[in-house]
Amino acid sequence: MAIDPPPDPAPRTGLRERKKQATRDALTWAALRLAQERGLENVRVEDIAAEAGVSPRTFNNYFSSKYEAIVSRQGDRVRQSAAELRARPADEPLWTAVVHAALAPYGVSERIPDPEWTAGVRLLLGEPALQSELLRVSAAAGAEFTAAVAERTGTDARHDLYPGLLAAAVLAAQQTAQEQWLRADPPVPLLPLMRAALHLLADGLPDPSAGRTG
């Protein structure tokens, strides 16, 4: 099944960029879907390109390997969060802006995932080659989110701990929510877990044992 960008009835500003992003999205989803269905070692660049309805040459214009294609969506989401943070109202409290920005790439869907899908993704994430690529992609995107936090707070990421620490904490909260989502039995929607993790962080991670007796 090929995934093509939807036709646009009339040219408008940014159309080229939107088409490029649609192709990139189609390739990332095709790579993830095929790797989940067939196993990572059984997927070639040619297979991903065919699934997305493009040529291998087009694939190579976007990604250097199947590993990068599979994990790149994580980096794209972090970069989108950075852009969202820069666009939030200037008078909005910092953590309100950060939570909105961090959740923005995940939309509003609270769909419960297919257990076979999450099981397949768990297996994929155990692949050393994917783990290495995910670290690389996440570090590059995390630097952009750090820069957005620095701009928002008037700090300097080269000398101040705050922007890097906040960005790292947000990314860790997202990763923790995603890991719990992949392990959940029965399956649960991702968005509520992501929202809960970020709000706990924004509230200063209050001690859950406080107030318990016995």
C-alpha positions as CSV (number, residue, x, y, z in Angstrom):
1,M,0.0,0.0,0.0
2,A,1.6,3.3,-1.1
3,I,1.1,6.4,0.9
4,D,1.1,9.6,-1.2
5,P,0.6,13.2,-0.1
6,P,-3.0,14.3,-0.6
7,P,-3.6,16.5,-3.7
8,D,-3.8,20.2,-3.2
9,P,-6.3,22.1,-5.3
10,A,-4.3,25.3,-5.6
11,P,-0.7,26.5,-5.1
12,R,-0.1,28.4,-1.9
13,T,2.8,29.5,0.3
14,G,4.7,26.6,1.7
15,L,3.2,24.0,-0.6
16,R,6.6,22.6,-1.5
17,E,7.6,22.3,2.2
18,R,4.3,20.5,3.0
19,K,4.8,18.0,0.2
20,K,8.3,17.3,1.3
21,Q,7.1,16.7,4.9
22,A,4.3,14.5,3.6
23,T,6.9,12.4,1.7
24,R,9.2,12.2,4.8
25,D,6.2,11.1,7.0
26,A,5.2,8.5,4.5
27,L,8.8,7.1,4.4
28,T,9.1,7.0,8.2
29,W,5.8,5.2,8.7
30,A,6.6,2.8,5.9
31,A,9.9,2.0,7.5
32,L,8.4,1.4,10.9
33,R,5.5,-0.6,9.6
34,L,7.7,-2.9,7.5
35,A,10.3,-3.4,10.2
36,Q,7.6,-4.2,12.7
37,E,5.9,-6.7,10.4
38,R,9.0,-8.4,8.8
39,G,11.8,-7.8,11.3
40,L,14.4,-5.1,10.9
41,E,16.9,-7.4,9.1
42,N,14.4,-8.3,6.4
43,V,13.7,-4.7,5.3
44,R,15.6,-3.0,2.6
45,V,15.6,0.7,1.5
46,E,14.0,-0.5,-1.8
47,D,11.1,-2.0,0.2
48,I,10.5,1.2,2.2
49,A,10.6,3.3,-0.9
50,A,8.1,1.0,-2.7
51,E,5.8,1.0,0.3
52,A,5.8,4.8,0.4
53,G,5.3,5.0,-3.4
54,V,8.6,6.7,-4.2
55,S,11.9,5.7,-5.7
56,P,15.0,4.6,-3.7
57,R,16.7,7.8,-4.9
58,T,14.0,9.8,-3.2
59,F,14.5,7.8,0.0
60,N,18.2,8.7,-0.1
61,N,17.3,12.4,-0.4
62,Y,15.6,12.2,3.0
63,F,17.5,9.5,5.0
64,S,20.9,7.9,5.1
65,S,19.7,4.5,6.2
66,K,16.6,2.5,7.2
67,Y,17.6,3.0,10.8
68,E,17.4,6.8,10.5
69,A,14.0,6.5,8.7
70,I,12.6,4.5,11.5
71,V,13.6,6.7,14.4
72,S,13.5,10.1,12.8
73,R,9.9,10.8,13.8
74,Q,11.1,11.1,17.4
75,G,13.5,13.9,16.4
76,D,10.8,15.5,14.2
77,R,8.5,15.6,17.2
78,V,11.1,17.3,19.4
79,R,11.9,19.9,16.8
80,Q,8.2,20.5,16.4
81,S,7.9,21.0,20.1
82,A,10.8,23.6,19.9
83,A,8.9,25.5,17.2
84,E,5.7,25.4,19.2
85,L,7.5,26.7,22.3
86,R,8.8,29.6,20.3
87,A,5.3,30.4,19.1
88,R,3.6,30.3,22.5
89,P,2.4,33.7,23.9
90,A,5.3,35.7,25.5
91,D,3.3,36.3,28.7
92,E,2.3,32.7,29.2
93,P,3.9,31.0,32.3
94,L,6.9,29.0,31.3
95,W,5.7,25.5,32.3
96,T,2.3,26.1,30.8
97,A,4.1,26.9,27.5
98,V,6.5,24.0,27.8
99,V,3.7,21.4,28.5
100,H,1.6,22.7,25.6
101,A,4.6,22.6,23.3
102,A,5.7,19.2,24.3
103,L,2.3,17.7,23.8
104,A,1.6,19.5,20.5
105,P,3.2,16.9,18.2
106,Y,1.0,14.1,19.6
107,G,-2.3,15.7,18.6
108,V,-5.5,14.9,20.5
109,S,-6.0,11.2,19.7
110,E,-6.5,8.9,22.7
111,R,-6.7,5.7,20.6
112,I,-5.7,2.5,22.3
113,P,-3.0,0.8,20.3
114,D,-3.0,-2.7,18.8
115,P,-1.1,-5.0,21.3
116,E,0.7,-6.7,18.4
117,W,1.9,-3.3,17.2
118,T,3.3,-2.3,20.5
119,A,4.9,-5.7,21.0
120,G,6.6,-5.3,17.6
121,V,7.9,-1.9,18.4
122,R,9.3,-3.1,21.7
123,L,11.3,-5.7,19.9
124,L,12.5,-3.2,17.4
125,L,13.7,-0.8,20.1
126,G,15.9,-3.6,21.5
127,E,18.0,-3.6,18.3
128,P,21.4,-2.0,19.0
129,A,21.6,-0.3,15.6
130,L,18.3,1.4,16.3
131,Q,19.2,2.4,19.8
132,S,22.4,4.0,18.6
133,E,20.6,6.0,15.8
134,L,17.8,7.0,18.3
135,L,20.4,8.5,20.6
136,R,22.0,10.4,17.8
137,V,18.7,11.8,16.5
138,S,17.4,12.6,20.0
139,A,20.6,14.5,20.9
140,A,20.4,16.7,17.8
141,A,16.8,17.5,18.3
142,G,17.2,18.0,22.0
143,A,19.8,20.7,21.3
144,E,17.1,22.6,19.3
145,F,14.6,22.3,22.2
146,T,17.3,23.5,24.6
147,A,17.9,26.5,22.4
148,A,14.1,27.2,22.4
149,V,14.0,27.1,26.2
150,A,17.1,29.4,26.4
151,E,15.3,31.9,24.1
152,R,12.1,31.7,26.2
153,T,13.9,32.2,29.5
154,G,16.6,34.7,28.4
155,T,19.4,32.3,29.4
156,D,22.5,31.2,27.5
157,A,22.7,27.4,26.9
158,R,26.4,27.6,26.6
159,H,26.9,28.9,30.2
160,D,23.6,28.3,32.0
161,L,22.5,24.9,33.3
162,Y,18.8,25.7,33.2
163,P,17.8,25.4,29.5
164,G,19.6,22.1,29.0
165,L,18.4,20.7,32.3
166,L,14.7,21.6,31.5
167,A,15.0,20.2,28.0
168,A,16.5,16.9,29.3
169,A,13.9,16.6,32.0
170,V,11.1,17.1,29.4
171,L,12.6,14.5,27.1
172,A,13.0,12.1,29.9
173,A,9.4,12.5,31.0
174,Q,8.3,11.8,27.4
175,Q,10.5,8.8,27.1
176,T,9.2,7.4,30.4
177,A,5.6,7.8,29.3
178,Q,6.4,6.1,26.0
179,E,8.1,3.2,27.7
180,Q,5.1,2.7,30.0
181,W,2.8,2.9,27.0
182,L,4.7,0.2,25.2
183,R,4.6,-2.1,28.3
184,A,1.0,-1.5,29.3
185,D,-1.1,-4.6,29.6
186,P,-3.9,-4.1,28.7
187,P,-2.9,-1.4,26.2
188,V,-3.6,2.3,27.0
189,P,-3.6,5.5,25.0
190,L,-0.3,7.4,24.9
191,L,-1.5,10.9,25.2
192,P,-2.9,10.7,28.8
193,L,0.4,9.1,30.0
194,M,2.4,11.8,28.2
195,R,0.2,14.5,29.7
196,A,0.4,13.0,33.2
197,A,4.2,12.8,33.0
198,L,4.7,16.4,31.9
199,H,2.3,17.7,34.6
200,L,4.1,15.8,37.3
201,L,7.3,17.4,36.1
202,A,5.8,20.8,35.9
203,D,4.5,20.4,39.5
204,G,8.1,19.6,40.7
205,L,7.7,15.8,41.0
206,P,5.9,15.9,44.3
207,D,6.7,12.9,46.6
208,P,3.9,10.4,46.1
209,S,4.4,8.9,49.5
210,A,3.9,12.2,51.3
211,G,0.9,12.0,53.5
212,R,0.8,8.2,53.7
213,T,0.3,6.6,57.0
214,G,1.7,3.4,58.3
